[in-house]
C-alpha cells in the first residue's frame, strides 16, 4: 500500500513560500503528486479495466448497428430519390460519426460525475484528507490534483471511443477537422463536468449527497437549459413581416423530370414570395438563445465545422448537425420563423455567422470556476467550522 508521505513534496520551505520560477515548479509538482497518488489508487482496481472493456464493447455495437441502419436507408433512397440527390448524400461515415458522438457525449455526462463527485469528501470520510492537509500541499494543489486525476480518468473513456470516430471519418463525408474538433470539445466538456463534481465534493459533507447534486447540475445543463429556453420563448414574443396569406404567399417552382422520367433537382431558391407583407406573431428567440447555449450538446454541435449545404435542396443532416441548425435558428430569431419573412425567401440551411458555442462554454466555465473557488475555500486550514459528524483522522 502506497504511503501518502512519499508522494508529497519534501520540506523545501514553509507553505506558501515564494521563490520565482521555483515556486511555480514546486506548485505544479504538488499537483503532480496528488494526481499520481489518485491514479495509482484508481488503476489498482480491477473494476476500472472492466468498465473500459464494457465501454469499448458498447461503442462497437452501436457503430455496427449504425452501419446496418445506413445501408438499409440507402437501399430505400435509391428507389425514391433522383441521382443528383443521391450524389449529395454523405457517406456512412457521417451517420456513424453523429450517432457515436451523441452516444459518447451522453455516457460521458453520466460517467464523469461518478469519477469526480466524491474525490474530496470521500477522502474526508475515510480520514485520509487530513493527512494531505497537514503536509506542504496547499488547498489549491489538493483541489487541482483531484480535478486532474478525475479528468484523466474520464479521458480514458474518451480515448477508448476515439477509434470509432476515426473509423467514421474514413467512411466518407467527413474531414479530420470533424474528429479533432469533436474530440477537443468532448474533452473540454468532460473537464467542465469534472470541475463541477470536484467543487461540489469539496463543499458537501457526504459523498452520496455530492454525487446526487452533481448529477442534478449536469441535468440542469442538459435538460434544464431546454426547459428554460422553451419557457423564455413564451415570454419573449414579437412580430415579423411576412407575405400573406400564410401558406399561399409561397409559390414553389415546379420540378421538371429528366429524360428517364426522374425528377431533377430544382433551382435555388425553390420558391418565390408574393403577396402583401403583413405582421405575424413570432418568438424573439435571439433574446433567450443564451439559455440554449448552456447545453453541452449545443456547445459540441455548434463548434464542429460542418460543410456548407446552403446551395443544395436535397440534403439531410444528422442528429448533432440538426442540433447545430436548431441553435442557429434560435439565434436568427423571427427572421427565420417564416419562409417569406421580410418578403424574401429565407434559407432552409443556416450558415454559421455568429457562433453560439463560445458563449455557452464561457457560461459553463464561470459556473465551474465558482464551484472550484468555493471548494478551495472549504479546504483551507485551519477550518473555522466543520459539519457535525465530520471525520478528521
N, C-alpha and C positions, 0 to 999 in steps of 0.2 A: 504494500500500500504506500502511495507516494506521500512524502512529508511536505506540508504546506510551506515550512520554513525554507525548504530547498528551492522553492520556485519564486520567492520574492527577492527584491534587490537587497544587496548586502548593506551594512551600516556605513554608507558613504557620507552621511550627514543627517542633520535633523530634517523632519518632514517639512516640505515647503521650501527647502533651501534652493537658492537660485545660483546658477553659475554659467549663464550664457548658453552656448551650444550643449554643454554637458548636462544642463538641466533638462533640455528638450530630449536628449538621448536617454537620460535616466527616466523621464516620464513615459516615453514610448516603451522603454524596457520593462517598466512596471506593468503596462498594459499587456505586453507580450507574455509576461509571466502568468498573468491571470488567464489569458487565452490558452496557453499551453496546459495549465492545470485543468481548465474546464474541458478541453478537447481530450485529454487523457482519460478523464472520467467518462466522457461520452463514448469514446472509441473502445473502452474496456467492456462495454455492454454488448452482448450478442444480439439483443433486440434491435440495435441500431442497424446492423447489416441486414437483418431480416426485413426491416421496414424499407430499406433501399431496394432489396430484391423484389419485394411486392410492388413497390412503386414502378420499377422498371417493367415488370410483367404487365401491370395495368396499362401503362402508356403504350406498350407494344400491342396489346389487344385493341385499344382504342384506335391506333394507327391502322391496324389491319382491317377493322370494321369500316373505317372511313374510306379506305381504298376500295372495298367491295361496294360501298354505297355510291362512290363516284362512278365506278364502272357501270352500275345499274342505271344511274341517272343519265349517263352519256348514251346508253342504248335507247332510252326514251327520247332524248333530244335529237338524235339523228333522224328520227322518223317524223318529227314535228317542226324542226327549225330549218331555215334556209342555210345553204352552205356558207354564205357570208357571215351569218350569225354564229355558226359553229366555229369559224376561224377566229372569232373574237373571244371565245371562251378560254378561260385559263385552264392549265393542265391540272392533273390530280394533285400536284404539289400545293396549289393554293388552298384547296379544300382540306387537305391533311394538315397544313400549317395552321389554318384558322381553328380547326377543331382541337388539335393538340395544344395550341396556345391557350385557348379558352379553358381547356381541361386542366392544364398545368397551373394557370393562374388561380383557378378555383381551389384546387387542392393545396396550393402554396399558401393561400389565405387561411386554410384550415390547419395546416401543419405548423406554420411559423409561430402562431401564438403558443402552441404546446411546447415549442422549443425554447421560448424566452420568458413566458409569463410567470414562471416560478424560479427564475435564475437567482434572485437575491433572497426573497423571503423563504425559499426552500433551504438555502444555507442558514438563514436566520433560525428557522425551525429546527434544523439539525445541529445548531450550536457551532457551526464552522465559520460563520460570517464574522463573529467577534475575533477569531484568530487572525483573519485577514486585516481587520481594522486596527489591531494593535501592532502591526508591522509598519514598515516605512511606506506602505501603499497608501495613497491618498484616496478620498472618496471618488474623485474623478477617474482614477486609474481602475478602481474596482468596477465602477459603472461601465466605463468604456470597454474594459476587458470582458465583462459579462455580455455586453452587446455584441462585440466582435465574435465571440465564441458562438452565440446563438445564430448570428448571421452566417457564419461559415458552415454551421450545421445545416441551415436552410439552403445554402448554395449547393450543398452536396446533392440535394434532391433536384435542384435545377440543372446541375451538370449531368445528372442521370437522364433527364428528359431531353437534353440538347441534341443528341444524335438523331432523334426523330424529327426535330425541326429542320435539321440539316438534310435529312432524307427527303422531307417535303420540298425543300429548295431544289433538289436535283430532279424532282418530278416535273418541273416546268412551272412557268407562271410567276416565279419569284427570283429575287436577286439576293446576293449575300447581305446587302443592306437590310433586307427584311429580317433576316435571322439575327444579325448583330444588334440592331436596334431593339428588337423584341427581347433578346436575352439581357441586354443592358437595362431596359425598363423593368423587366421582371426582377432583376437583381435589386434595383432601386426600391421597388415596391416591397420586396422581402425585407430590405433594410428598414423601411418605414414601419412595417408591422413588428419587426423585432425590437425596434426602438420603443414603440408603444408598449410592448409587453414588458421590457426591462424597466421602463419608467414606472409602470403600474406595479410591477413586482417589488420595486423599492418602496413604494408608498403603502401598499397593502400589507396587512399583518399575516394573512393566511394564504397559502398557495392556491387553494381552491377558489377563493374569492378573486384573486388577481387573474386567474385563468378565465373565469366567467366574465369579469369586467373587460378583459382584453378582447374576448370574442364578441362582446356587445359593442365595443368601439369599432371593431372591424365590420360587424353587421351594420352599424350606423353608416359607415363609409360606403358599403356596397348597396344596401337596401334603403337605408335612411336617406341617402342623397337622392335616390329616385323618388321617394315619397315626398321629400321636401320640395323637389323640383316640380312635381305634379301639383302640389298644393300652392306653390308660388305662382304657377301659371294661371291659376284661378283668380288670384289677386292682382295679377299684372295684365289687365285686359286693355285693349286698344282697338284701333280700326286701321284698315288698309284700303286703298283704292284698287279696284279690280273690275274687269269687264263684266257686265251684267246683261242678261240674267245668268246666274251661275249654272254651268253645265252647257249652256247654249252660246256662251260668248267665246268658246274654244272650238275652233274648226280644225280637225285633223286632216292632214294631207293623205290622199288615197295611196294605197300600196299597190304598185303595179307588179304583175307576175312576169317572170322571165320566160325564155323560150321553152323551158322544161315545165312551165306551169307553177314553179315555186315562187313564193313572194320574195321580192327584193327588199333590201334594207332601205327605209325611207330616208329622204334627205333631212339635214338639220337646218332649222328646227322642224320637228314632225307636226307642228300645229301652228296656227296663226290666231291672233287675238282680235276680235271685232266686237263692236257694241260700245255703249257709253260706259264711262268709268263711274262706279258707284261705291260708296263706303260700305265695307263689310266688317263684321267683328273679327278680331284676330288677337291671339295672345302675344304679349310682348315678352317672348321667351328670352330675348337677349338680356333682359334685366335680371333674370334668375338663373342664367346659364352657369354662373359660378358655383351654384349648388351641385349641378350635374358634374362639374369639373372635379369635385372631391372624390368621385367614384374611381377606384383603381382600374376598372375595366376601361373607363373613358380615357384615363391617363395613358395607359398602354396602347390602346387602339388609336388614339389621336396622334401619337408620336411615330407610328410606323409609316414609312414613306411609300404609300400606295401609288400605283401608276394612275395617270390622268385618264379617266374614262368619259370625260365630258363630251368628246366628239363621237361617241358611239350611242346607238339606240338600243341594240341588243347586247346587254351586259348583265352580269349577275355579280352580286357582292356576297361575301361570306359573313359569318357571324361577327367577327371582330371588325371588319371593314364596315358592316352595317351599323355597328355602334359608333364608329367614327363619323359616318354620314349623319346619324341622328344628332350627334353633338354639334356638327357643323350647321345642321338645320336649326337647332335651338339657338345657336349664336347668330344666325342670319335674321331671326325674328320674323315679323309679319310679312316681310318681302318674299318669304318662301312658303307662305301659307296657302296661296292660290296659284294656279298655273299661269294666270294672266295678271298677276299683281302689278300695279302701276301701268297696265296696258301693254306690257312686253312679255314675250314667252320666257318663263323662268326655267333655268337649267334643272334637270332632274338629278344630275350628279354634281355635287358641290365640290369645287376646288378648295384646298386649304389656304385661305387668305390670312386669317388670324388664328394661329394655333391656340387651342384651349388647354392643352396639357401642361404648359409651364405654370399657369395659374393654379390648376389643381394640385400639381406636385408641390408648388410653393406653400399652399394651404396645409397640405399633409405634413410638410417639413416643419411648419410652425407648430402644429399640434404635437408632433413628435418631440421637437425641441423643448416645448413647455413641459411635457411629462418627464423628459430626461432631466431637466433642470430641477423640477420638484423632487425627483428621485435622488438627485445629487444632494439636495438639502437634507433629505431624510437620512442620508448615510454619514453626515458629518458627526464627528465625535469630539468631545463627549456629548451624548444625546441629552437634551434637556427633559424629554418626556418619552416614555415608552408605553406601548399599548399593554393592557392588562394580560398577563399570561405569556408575555414575550420571553423566549429563552435566549439568554445571552451566551452562555458557555456550558 
